[in-house]
Amino acid sequence: MKLALLSLMAVVGLSSATFAQAETFHFTYFGHYSGGYTMVSCDYASYQAETLFAKFGVTGISSYCSGGIQPGGMMSPISLTVEYTGVVLNDSPVTRPNSFESEPFGSTACDFNTKLFRAASPTMTNVTVKRSRDACFYPTSDWSYQFDVRTAE
């Protein structure tokens, strides 16, 4: 009887456990914004995407990119894929403030970064955007996002 009860408890315990799942995010950037055109390199796109996803609290981040600014001056739309392990929240998640924003003094790639954030943040159920400043009048316009990230304790 005790063995049957222990076996039942083990099965119930395993079935209620939640495991992190591998996720994939796809993003294409054509470079058009309010009457202008801007483009970034794949190195930059991958770096920004991996930085953003790390701020979202996910793990196992890897990215693949094609297109963008190529050696010799060729440009084509960016196709970016980010693979990561999603966040699993427990019964008492911890909320931490975070931000993703342009660096002072320099090219901010405003259009690329704001479109990346706007595409990625809705896919993250553990992220709540608190404030955004993302009007890109010029490629060098400043931009910022403040958001809360819920993670397991």
C-alpha positions in Angstrom: 0.0 0.0 0.0 2.8 2.4 1.0 4.6 1.6 -2.3 1.6 2.3 -4.4 1.0 5.6 -2.5 4.7 6.6 -3.1 4.5 5.7 -6.7 1.3 7.8 -7.2 3.0 10.8 -5.4 6.0 10.5 -7.7 3.9 10.4 -10.9 1.8 13.4 -9.7 5.0 15.3 -8.8 6.6 14.7 -12.2 3.4 15.6 -14.1 3.1 18.9 -12.3 6.7 20.0 -12.9 7.3 22.6 -15.5 10.3 22.4 -17.8 12.0 25.2 -19.8 11.4 24.8 -23.5 13.6 25.7 -26.5 12.2 28.7 -28.3 12.9 30.4 -31.6 12.4 34.0 -32.6 12.6 35.2 -36.2 13.0 38.8 -37.2 13.5 40.4 -40.6 14.6 44.0 -41.0 14.3 45.9 -44.3 15.8 49.2 -43.2 13.0 51.5 -44.2 11.8 54.1 -41.7 9.7 57.3 -42.1 11.0 58.2 -45.6 14.6 57.1 -45.0 16.7 54.0 -45.2 19.2 52.7 -42.7 21.0 49.3 -42.4 23.2 47.6 -39.8 25.7 44.7 -40.0 24.8 41.2 -39.0 27.5 41.4 -36.2 25.7 44.4 -34.7 22.2 42.8 -35.2 23.3 39.5 -33.5 25.0 41.4 -30.6 21.9 43.6 -30.0 19.5 40.6 -30.1 21.6 38.5 -27.8 22.0 41.4 -25.4 18.2 42.1 -25.4 17.3 38.4 -24.9 19.7 38.2 -22.0 18.0 41.2 -20.4 14.7 39.3 -20.8 16.1 36.7 -18.5 16.3 33.8 -21.0 19.3 31.4 -21.2 21.0 29.3 -23.9 21.0 32.2 -26.3 22.4 31.8 -29.8 21.7 33.8 -33.0 22.1 33.4 -36.7 22.0 36.4 -39.1 22.2 36.9 -42.8 22.1 40.1 -44.9 22.8 43.6 -43.6 25.9 45.5 -44.6 28.3 43.2 -46.4 32.0 43.7 -47.1 32.3 45.8 -50.3 29.3 47.9 -49.4 26.5 45.5 -50.5 23.3 45.7 -48.4 20.3 43.4 -48.1 17.5 42.9 -45.6 18.5 41.3 -42.4 17.2 37.9 -41.5 17.8 37.2 -37.8 17.0 34.0 -35.9 17.5 33.8 -32.1 17.2 30.4 -30.3 16.9 30.4 -26.5 15.6 28.5 -23.5 12.5 30.2 -22.2 11.9 31.3 -18.6 10.0 29.1 -16.3 8.3 30.9 -13.4 7.7 29.2 -10.1 5.0 30.1 -7.5 7.0 33.1 -6.2 8.7 34.8 -9.1 11.0 37.8 -8.5 10.5 41.0 -10.5 13.5 43.1 -11.4 13.6 46.3 -13.4 15.7 46.4 -16.5 16.3 48.6 -19.5 17.4 48.5 -23.2 18.5 51.9 -24.5 20.8 53.7 -26.9 24.3 54.5 -26.0 25.1 58.2 -25.6 27.3 59.9 -28.3 27.2 57.9 -31.4 25.0 56.0 -33.9 22.1 54.5 -32.1 20.5 52.5 -35.0 17.2 53.8 -33.6 15.0 52.2 -36.2 16.6 48.7 -36.0 16.7 48.6 -32.2 13.1 49.8 -31.6 11.7 47.4 -34.2 13.7 44.6 -32.7 12.3 45.4 -29.2 8.8 45.8 -30.4 8.9 42.4 -32.2 10.6 40.5 -29.3 9.0 41.9 -26.2 5.4 40.6 -26.9 6.8 37.0 -27.2 8.1 37.2 -23.6 5.3 36.4 -21.1 7.7 37.4 -18.2 8.3 40.9 -19.5 6.1 44.0 -18.7 7.1 47.2 -20.5 6.8 50.2 -18.2 8.0 53.1 -20.4 9.2 53.6 -23.9 10.8 56.4 -25.8 11.1 55.2 -29.4 10.3 57.9 -31.9 13.0 57.6 -34.6 13.1 60.8 -36.5 16.7 60.2 -37.5 18.9 57.0 -37.4 20.8 58.6 -34.5 17.7 59.4 -32.4 17.9 58.4 -28.8 15.6 55.5 -27.7 15.0 53.7 -24.5 12.7 51.0 -22.9 12.2 50.4 -19.2 10.6 47.1 -18.3 10.1 44.6 -15.5 11.4 41.0 -15.9 9.9 38.2 -13.8 12.2 35.3 -13.1 12.2 32.3 -10.8 13.7 32.8 -7.3 
